[in-house]
């Protein structure tokens, strides 16, 4: 059987393909071919011999291996429709006062078609695009130029405050937007600051000058109050870290615990892990150089006369800027 002429000059069957031509996706015909299924032919010949038959028809016995899909297969037509739909529109992001455009050519470069004519996206490329936006618009931990109350501009870096793109969520959202024909969208953030832009802190914040041991509270740009403080003990490596943070929450009548202390306070306002603002009624003086040798375990100690008013005006999420 293997020496029969049908096994000579074999043309392999081939599924149709999809190509981008003259501004749209089109179907390119496949190849029917003439490849014979040798196992099926063997079985058919054996059956013919046992029945005394002298002729068999390979086509009627379906002995030819044919392409799984034809040019008019619904799967192929659906794939073409999807490709043309996804690649026709661009998407414009509005990010604060900026706009970022995802072109239709870029979207087209992400599209793939598998062997069963399912249209998919090259997720590595989509992640690359979203990561480029994250690199541009994330502000968490980035250095900021901050106009200090003491005069002049200081650079503050570190901390956990600011904008952070939810990369996984945005990739999913973007692919969905492309499929739905959405032309405008916003970035998906897992964390937000007050405003998007050069000044993401906004005009309401707590400023703590660690060098001058002083605190200021601004609300809508207006100075509401200020007071001397005592921060972390430098000599014992409890220095309060500089950076930009936000208030986690606020609570009254708490007991602050550490390895060697359990201190009751009337007002507790954490903003950096276990570091927060609180009253320190055991102190009679604040400010100056006290913090260098007799400071706290890292928290910001406040005079009892000031802390109640500060507590009432603070809210969850307000930025807390600790300058060196």
N, C-alpha and C positions, 0 to 999 in steps of 0.2 A: 504493500500500500504506500509505503514511504517513497517508492520510486515512481508513483503516478505523476502525470504531467501537471496536475493541479497543485503540486507542491513546488513547482518550478516558477520562477519569475513572480514571486508573491508580492502583492501590493498590500501593505498594512492598512487596516481600517483606521480612520482618524476622526475624532469628534470635531464638530465645527469650532471655530474660535471667534473671539470678539476683538475687534481692533478699533482704534480711534482714527477716524479719517474725516477731513474737511469739517471739523467742528462738532462731530458727534460719533457715538459708538455704533458700529455696524457689525452684522454677522458675516463671517467668512465661511463659506461652505466647507464641510468636512469631506472625507474620502470614504466611499463605501468599501473599496478594496476587494480583494479576492482571496483572502486568507481562509483556509479550511481548518475546521476544528478536527484535528487528527483522531482524537479519541472517539468523537461522535461518528466520524466516517468509518472507523474500524468497526464499531458496533453495528453500523448500518450495513456494511459489507457482510459481516458475519450473519446478520439476520437474513439478508438476501440469499446467501448461500444455503442456509438451513431451510429456506422456503422454496428453493429451486428457482429463484428469480434471476434473470440475466441482466437486468438494467436497474439502476437507481438514479434518482434525480437529486443532486446535492442541494439545489435551491429549495425544493419542496420539502426536503428533510431538515432544512435549516442547518445545514452543515457549514455554512459560511459564518465566520465571526464578523459581526457588524458593529458599527459604532454604537455606543450607548445612547448618544443623543444625535438628533438631526437638526438642521438649520431652523426648522419650524417647531421644534420641541418647546413646550410651554416654559420649561426651565430656562432655556436659552433666551427666549423672548422676554421673560421676566427680568433676567439679568441685564439685558440691553436697556430695558426701560429704567431699571434702578440706576445703572451707571449714568445714563443721560440725565436723570433727575438730580442725582447727587452732585454732578460736575458742572451744572449750569449756573448755580448761584454762589455768590461770595457771602461771607458773614462778617458783619462789622461789630466789634466790641466797643462799648462805651465804658471807659474806665476813668472815673472822675471827670476831669476836663479833657482827657485824651481819648483818641479813637485808634483802634488797631484793626486792620482789615485782613481777614483770611481770604485769599484770592481763590477763585474757582480752579485756577491752574494748580495751586497747592493741594486743594482737595482732591483733584483728579490724580495727582501723583500718589495719594494715599490708597487709592482704590485697588483691590485685588479681586480676582475671580478664581475660585478653586475648581477642581476637576468635575465637581457636580454643579457648577454654575451658580454657586452661592457667592454673593458679593460681600466682601469683607474689607476691613480697613487695616492698613499696616500700623498697628498700635504703637510700634516704636517711633514712627514718624509723628503720630499724633502726640505722644508723650514729649517728643522733642519740641514741638511747637508750644505746648502748654508750659513746659519747663522754661522756655525762653520768656514767656509772659511772667512766670513766677519770679524769674531772676530779675526782671525789670520792675515788678510792682510789689514784691515782698519787702517789707520794711523791718521785720522782726530781727533784732540783733544788729541792724546796720547802724553805722555812725551817723549821727544827726548834728547839724549845726543848730545850737539852741541859744536864744537870746536870754541871758541870765538876768536875774533881778539885781545882781551886784554890778551890772554894767558890762557890756561887751558880749561877744559871741564865744561860746565854748562848744567843743565837740564832745558829744556823749555817745558812747557805744556800749553794746551789751544790753542785757535785759531781755524780757520776753514780750514786751508790748509791740503792737503794730499789726500790719496786714500780712496775712499768709494765705497764699492760694492753696485750695484743696485740689492738689494735682490729680489724684485718682478720680475725685468727683467731677472735676472739670473735663477730663478726658471722656468720661461717660456722658456728661451733659452735652459736650460738643458733638460727639458722634450722633447722639439723639437729635440734636438740632439740625445736622446735615441731612439726616434721614427724613426729618419732618419739613424740610425746606425753609427753616427759620433763617431770616436774613439779618437780624440784630440780636445780640445777647449781651449778658453781663458775665463777668468772671465769677466763678464759684470760690468763695473764701471760707476757710475753716476758722479764721480769726480776723477780726476787723479792728481798725483804729478809729479815731474820731472823724477824720477826713482823709480822702485819698489825694495825695499830692505831696509837695515838698514838706509841708507842715502837717503831718498826720496826727500830731498831738492835739491840735485844736487850740481853743482859747480858754478851756477850763482844765486846770491841772494843779497838782501839788508839786512845788519845787523844793528840793532839799539840797542845800549847798553843804556838802560834807566838810569842805575845807573851812568854811566860815561858820559852820554849826548853826545854820539858820534855816527856817522853813517859811515858805510863802504859799498862800492859797489864792488862786485866781479863778474867778467864775465869769464866763463870757468876756474875758479880757480885763475885767476889773479886779484890782487887788482887794480881797475881802479881809484877810488877816495875815499876820506873820508873827513868828515867835522864835526864840532861841531853842535849841535842842541839844541832846547828847546822843551821839551815834556809837557804833561799835568800838570796843577797846582795841586800839592799834597795837599796844605793847603785848597783848595776848593773842594777836592774830585773829581778832574778832571784827576786823574792819568791815563796816557796812559796804557792800559792793555798789559801785556806780553803775548806772544804766537806766533804761526806761522801762517801767513796769506799769501795772494797773492794779487797782484795789480789788482783791478777791471778794471781800465781804466786810461787814463790820458787826461786832457783837459787844454786848455789855457784860460786865461781871464774869470775867474769865480767869482761869489759873494758868499761867504760862509755865511750862515744865521743861527742864533740861536735865542733864546728867547730875548737876550739883545744885539745882534750885527748883523751887515751886513758888512762883510769885503771883499773888492775886492782883488783878488790875480791873479798873472800872470800865475802861474803854479799850477795845482791841480791834485794830484795823490792819490786817496782814496784806502785803503786796508782793513779797518775794520769798516763796517757800515759807519757812517759819519766821521770817523777818517781817516786822510790821511796825505800825505806829501805836503807841500806848502811853498812858499816863504813868508818871513815876513819882508818886507822892513821897517816897523816901529821900528824894533829892531836894536840896534847898537852892541850888544854883544850876544854871544851864548855860550853854554856850562856851565860848573861849576855847581853852585847850584841855578841858576836863577829859574829853573822849580819848586823848592820846594815852593816858595811863589809868583812867578810872571810868572808862566807857562801859557800854552795855555788852551783851553777848552778840550783838549785831543789830538789834532792834533800834528804833528811833524813839528815844525817851522824850516825853513832852511835859511841860509844866501843868499841874492840875488846873490852874486858872485858865489855860488855853484849850485844853483837850476837849472839853464838853462842846464848845462852840464849833470846833473843827469837826468833831464826830457828827454833829447835826447836819453839817453842810456837805460832807463827803457822800459818795454813792458808789455802788459797785461798778467797776470798770473805769473810774476816773484815772487818767494817767498820773503816775508818780515818777518824777524825774529826779534821780540822784546824781548830782554833778560832783566831780572829784574835788 
